[in-house]
């Protein structure tokens, strides 16, 4: 056996303990080890950060635990960083962003269009900035960018805008103007969708309205059952399944988690935000999930 064959045989039997980000984009995992890049599917893992044991011989893996913040940052600094301008939240931990500097993005192989940043922690406003790592074909959240304050400068224009299609400020860069125009299109689409929802409320069935409400918020109705004027719904959001009970007017009867008897203070729309906040507070190290199932209290 020659030297090359010996090396290949050693590598093929290697067991690697690595950090694995799962973004939900076809569940591809990418990591580096000793200068070599590995890529494999991990459909059994929920969206988030995991510590796994990877077997190079057959590209299989065994999950060990959730990754802690130090593990996550150690992973991310292996990849090129890029600064992004926030446009809006899509769903779960996915946010639509735009490159802060188009020239820098081009040099790093990033398309000069809107991009999805995965595994974003925290909440952002339009024009806030964050940093991401370029991992393969994906952008993964790295940290907030406290040194760039576009939001405070640009949002002063928003309340006074009448004609969204023709922004009227001259101090913005081409990048921020593109963000503004993309946001304006989204706001117009949201207004249109909200009118459609109200129409379904007046004319449609209970199921159509509930489904439309959840889809508008980035969630998905799985099933529903109406009993004695109350509707029990099973719905998914961000890879988690929830069970809730609501009235026909969308007021919450039972949220599905403990809200200290304040369930009726919420409606279906606000319930989605409450569940997202609850998942953040219960997620170890603010990363990952609990195998895609959120245990109701």
Backbone torsions as a table, in degrees:
resi	resn	phi	psi	omega
1	UNK	NA	127.5	-179.1
2	UNK	-79.9	173.3	-175.0
3	UNK	-61.3	-39.2	-179.1
4	UNK	-63.1	-41.4	-179.9
5	UNK	-66.4	-38.1	178.9
6	UNK	-63.2	-44.8	179.0
7	UNK	-61.6	-44.6	-179.2
8	UNK	-62.9	-37.7	180.0
9	UNK	-67.9	-36.5	178.0
10	UNK	-67.2	-42.4	179.6
11	UNK	-65.0	-38.9	-175.2
12	UNK	-66.1	-24.4	-178.7
13	UNK	-98.7	6.9	-173.4
14	UNK	-76.5	142.9	173.8
15	UNK	-112.2	122.9	-175.2
16	UNK	-113.6	131.0	172.1
17	UNK	-97.0	113.3	-170.7
18	UNK	-135.1	166.4	172.6
19	UNK	-92.2	134.0	-174.8
20	UNK	-127.4	109.2	172.6
21	UNK	-84.4	131.6	175.2
22	UNK	-113.8	114.6	-172.7
23	UNK	-95.6	-15.7	-175.7
24	UNK	92.6	-9.2	176.5
25	UNK	-84.7	84.9	-176.8
26	UNK	61.1	13.8	174.2
27	UNK	56.0	36.6	174.6
28	UNK	-81.5	138.5	174.1
29	UNK	-114.8	133.9	178.1
30	UNK	-126.8	130.7	174.5
31	UNK	-147.6	162.7	179.3
32	UNK	-115.2	145.5	176.7
33	UNK	-150.2	120.2	179.8
34	UNK	53.3	41.3	177.7
35	UNK	80.8	-1.7	-179.2
36	UNK	-107.3	138.8	-179.6
37	UNK	-99.9	131.3	178.0
38	UNK	-115.0	144.0	178.3
39	UNK	-141.1	128.8	-179.9
40	UNK	-156.5	164.4	179.2
41	UNK	-88.6	146.9	177.3
42	UNK	-140.0	65.7	-173.3
43	UNK	-64.9	-20.5	-177.2
44	UNK	-81.1	-10.9	-177.4
45	UNK	-95.6	138.9	175.4
46	UNK	-73.7	165.3	178.8
47	UNK	-61.3	133.8	179.3
48	UNK	144.4	-164.4	-178.2
49	UNK	-108.6	131.2	-177.0
50	UNK	-133.1	153.2	169.8
51	UNK	-104.3	123.5	-174.2
52	UNK	-132.5	161.2	170.0
53	UNK	-105.9	119.3	-175.7
54	UNK	-108.1	130.1	-179.5
55	UNK	-102.1	111.2	-173.7
56	UNK	-69.5	-21.0	-175.8
57	UNK	-65.9	-36.1	-178.3
58	UNK	-132.3	13.7	178.8
59	UNK	55.7	33.7	174.9
60	UNK	-100.0	170.4	-177.6
61	UNK	-148.9	163.1	174.6
62	UNK	-133.9	124.1	-178.5
63	UNK	-74.7	135.5	-179.8
64	UNK	-101.3	-50.7	-175.0
65	UNK	-170.0	179.0	170.4
66	UNK	-75.5	150.1	177.0
67	UNK	-82.4	140.2	177.5
68	UNK	-89.6	166.4	-175.9
69	UNK	-56.7	-35.0	178.5
70	UNK	-65.6	-42.8	176.8
71	UNK	-59.4	-42.8	-177.0
72	UNK	-62.9	-47.0	-178.9
73	UNK	-66.9	-36.5	176.2
74	UNK	-59.8	-38.8	177.1
75	UNK	-66.8	-47.6	-170.7
76	UNK	-68.2	-32.0	-176.5
77	UNK	-72.6	-6.1	174.9
78	UNK	-73.1	-18.6	-172.5
79	UNK	-112.5	158.2	-178.8
80	UNK	-63.8	137.7	176.8
81	UNK	-89.7	157.9	174.1
82	UNK	-148.8	139.2	178.9
83	UNK	-89.3	135.0	-176.9
84	UNK	-128.6	148.7	174.8
85	UNK	-98.8	129.8	-179.1
86	UNK	-74.3	134.3	172.4
87	UNK	-102.6	-59.6	-179.8
88	UNK	-166.9	165.1	175.8
89	UNK	-82.1	137.7	176.9
90	UNK	-92.2	-70.4	173.5
91	UNK	-163.9	153.2	179.7
92	UNK	56.1	-123.0	179.9
93	UNK	-106.5	23.3	179.1
94	UNK	-103.0	126.7	-179.1
95	UNK	-126.5	140.5	174.1
96	UNK	-84.4	128.8	-178.0
97	UNK	-136.7	173.3	-179.9
98	UNK	-138.0	141.6	-179.4
99	UNK	-56.9	136.2	178.2
100	UNK	-70.1	-32.8	179.8
101	UNK	-134.8	111.2	-175.6
102	UNK	-64.5	-35.5	178.9
103	UNK	-64.4	-43.7	178.4
104	UNK	-63.8	-41.1	179.4
105	UNK	-61.6	-42.4	-179.4
106	UNK	-63.6	-40.9	179.6
107	UNK	-64.6	-28.7	-178.2
108	UNK	-96.4	8.0	175.7
109	UNK	80.1	19.2	179.8
110	UNK	-98.4	130.5	179.9
111	UNK	-60.9	142.3	-177.3
112	UNK	-85.1	55.1	177.5
113	UNK	-138.8	-179.5	176.0
114	UNK	-61.2	145.2	-177.5
115	UNK	-130.8	152.9	174.1
116	UNK	-96.1	126.1	172.8
117	UNK	-102.2	126.8	-174.7
118	UNK	-97.2	157.2	173.0
119	UNK	58.8	39.0	-180.0
120	UNK	-74.1	131.9	176.5
121	UNK	-100.9	138.0	177.9
122	UNK	88.1	-177.2	-179.2
123	UNK	-117.8	147.5	-176.9
124	UNK	-134.8	159.1	173.9
125	UNK	-104.0	158.4	173.3
126	UNK	-54.6	137.8	179.8
127	UNK	80.8	-4.2	168.8
128	UNK	-64.7	159.6	178.6
129	UNK	-118.3	147.8	175.0
130	UNK	-142.1	168.0	176.4
131	UNK	-114.2	141.2	179.6
132	UNK	-127.8	160.9	173.2
133	UNK	-105.0	141.0	180.0
134	UNK	-89.4	103.3	-176.8
135	UNK	-112.6	102.2	-175.2
136	UNK	62.2	-122.7	178.2
137	UNK	-98.5	11.4	-175.6
138	UNK	-119.4	155.4	171.8
139	UNK	-107.8	124.7	-179.5
140	UNK	-117.1	132.6	-176.1
141	UNK	-54.5	134.2	179.7
142	UNK	-110.1	-53.7	179.1
143	UNK	-171.8	166.4	173.3
144	UNK	-74.4	155.5	-178.5
145	UNK	-110.1	100.3	-174.8
146	UNK	-82.8	-6.8	-174.5
147	UNK	-92.2	-9.7	179.6
148	UNK	-117.5	122.4	-175.8
149	UNK	-117.7	65.5	178.1
150	UNK	-72.0	-36.4	-172.4
151	UNK	-58.3	-48.1	-177.2
152	UNK	-65.0	-27.4	-179.5
153	UNK	-80.6	-41.3	-170.2
154	UNK	-93.6	-31.2	-175.8
155	UNK	-66.6	-16.1	176.0
156	UNK	-63.0	-21.8	178.7
157	UNK	-79.3	-25.0	-169.5
158	UNK	-66.9	-47.3	-177.1
159	UNK	-61.4	-27.3	-175.7
160	UNK	-96.1	4.1	-178.4
161	UNK	-75.5	130.8	174.9
162	UNK	-108.1	-45.4	-179.7
163	UNK	-103.8	94.2	-176.2
164	UNK	-67.3	-23.7	-174.9
165	UNK	-77.8	-13.9	-177.4
166	UNK	-133.5	80.3	178.7
167	UNK	-55.3	140.6	-173.9
168	UNK	-125.1	61.0	171.8
169	UNK	-139.2	143.9	-169.4
170	UNK	-106.3	-12.5	-173.6
171	UNK	-86.8	-7.4	-175.4
172	UNK	-80.7	151.7	175.7
173	UNK	-77.5	165.1	175.5
174	UNK	-55.9	-35.9	-179.5
175	UNK	-64.3	-46.3	-178.1
176	UNK	-70.2	-32.1	175.2
177	UNK	-64.2	-39.6	177.8
178	UNK	-65.0	-38.2	176.1
179	UNK	-62.3	-44.6	-179.6
180	UNK	-59.3	-46.4	-178.6
181	UNK	-66.0	-39.5	178.3
182	UNK	-64.5	-41.8	178.5
183	UNK	-64.1	-40.1	179.3
184	UNK	-61.6	-42.2	177.9
185	UNK	-61.8	-43.1	-179.8
186	UNK	-62.7	-42.9	180.0
187	UNK	-62.4	-37.7	176.6
188	UNK	-65.0	-39.2	178.1
189	UNK	-66.9	-38.5	178.9
190	UNK	-64.4	-41.0	177.9
191	UNK	-61.8	-42.2	178.6
192	UNK	-63.6	-43.8	-179.5
193	UNK	-66.4	-37.4	179.5
194	UNK	-64.5	-36.1	176.9
195	UNK	-66.5	-38.0	177.9
196	UNK	-65.2	-38.6	178.6
197	UNK	-64.2	-43.6	179.3
198	UNK	-63.7	-35.1	176.9
199	UNK	-64.9	-42.5	178.4
200	UNK	-66.1	-32.7	177.2
201	UNK	-63.1	-39.2	-178.9
202	UNK	-77.6	-35.3	-170.1
203	UNK	-113.9	-24.9	-170.4
204	UNK	-92.0	-173.0	179.7
205	UNK	-87.8	167.7	177.6
206	UNK	-59.4	-43.8	-179.0
207	UNK	-61.7	-44.0	-179.0
208	UNK	-61.3	-40.4	-177.8
209	UNK	-69.4	-44.8	179.4
210	UNK	-61.6	-44.9	-179.1
211	UNK	-62.2	-42.1	-179.9
212	UNK	-65.5	-41.8	178.7
213	UNK	-59.6	-47.6	-177.9
214	UNK	-67.3	-42.3	179.3
215	UNK	-63.1	-37.3	178.1
216	UNK	-61.2	-31.5	-178.4
217	UNK	-93.7	2.1	178.7
218	UNK	87.7	12.3	177.8
219	UNK	-107.9	179.2	-174.5
220	UNK	-140.6	130.6	175.9
221	UNK	-78.9	127.1	178.6
222	UNK	-94.9	-46.7	178.8
223	UNK	-160.5	164.4	178.0
224	UNK	-152.3	155.9	-179.7
225	UNK	-152.0	123.9	-177.1
226	UNK	-100.0	127.5	180.0
227	UNK	-138.5	121.3	175.6
228	UNK	53.2	42.8	175.2
229	UNK	83.9	-4.3	177.0
230	UNK	-111.5	151.3	-175.8
231	UNK	-119.9	119.0	174.3
232	UNK	-91.8	123.6	-177.2
233	UNK	-120.5	143.8	170.8
234	UNK	-113.3	121.8	-174.4
235	UNK	-139.5	156.5	-177.7
236	UNK	-121.6	145.3	177.8
237	UNK	-155.0	126.8	178.2
238	UNK	60.8	28.8	179.0
239	UNK	87.3	5.0	-179.0
240	UNK	-115.4	147.1	178.4
241	UNK	-106.5	135.2	-179.3
242	UNK	-127.2	150.9	175.0
243	UNK	-120.2	122.5	-178.0
244	UNK	-137.6	161.2	175.9
245	UNK	-124.7	129.4	-178.3
246	UNK	-130.4	163.4	172.8
247	UNK	-85.8	170.4	178.7
248	UNK	-65.0	-25.0	177.9
249	UNK	-87.2	12.3	176.7
250	UNK	76.0	8.0	172.9
251	UNK	-72.6	143.4	-176.2
252	UNK	-84.2	130.1	173.3
253	UNK	-95.3	-46.2	177.1
254	UNK	-140.2	116.7	-174.2
255	UNK	-69.8	-34.7	-174.8
256	UNK	109.0	-10.1	170.9
257	UNK	-135.7	167.0	-178.4
258	UNK	-73.6	118.1	176.8
259	UNK	-118.4	25.6	177.3
260	UNK	55.2	44.6	178.7
261	UNK	62.4	23.7	178.5
262	UNK	-104.9	16.0	-175.8
263	UNK	-53.5	-42.0	-175.3
264	UNK	-73.0	-4.4	175.2
265	UNK	-78.8	-6.0	-174.5
266	UNK	-118.3	155.5	170.4
267	UNK	-114.7	-177.9	-174.8
268	UNK	-60.9	-39.6	-177.8
269	UNK	-64.6	-47.5	-179.3
270	UNK	-71.4	-25.5	179.4
271	UNK	-62.6	-37.2	-180.0
272	UNK	-61.0	-43.9	178.5
273	UNK	-66.1	-37.7	178.8
274	UNK	-61.9	-44.0	-180.0
275	UNK	-64.7	-39.7	178.7
276	UNK	-63.1	-41.3	178.4
277	UNK	-65.9	-40.5	179.1
278	UNK	-62.6	-39.8	179.5
279	UNK	-65.7	-38.0	178.6
280	UNK	-63.0	-42.7	-178.3
281	UNK	-69.3	-28.9	-176.7
282	UNK	-97.0	-2.5	-176.2
283	UNK	-85.7	121.1	-177.2
284	UNK	-54.8	127.2	178.6
285	UNK	62.8	14.9	-177.3
286	UNK	60.6	24.6	178.7
287	UNK	-131.3	147.1	171.9
288	UNK	76.7	-160.4	180.0
289	UNK	-148.3	-155.4	176.2
290	UNK	-124.1	67.4	177.8
291	UNK	60.0	31.8	173.2
292	UNK	81.9	-1.1	179.7
293	UNK	-119.3	129.9	177.7
294	UNK	-102.6	117.2	-175.0
295	UNK	-77.6	118.0	177.4
296	UNK	-72.4	149.5	177.0
297	UNK	-77.0	NA	NA
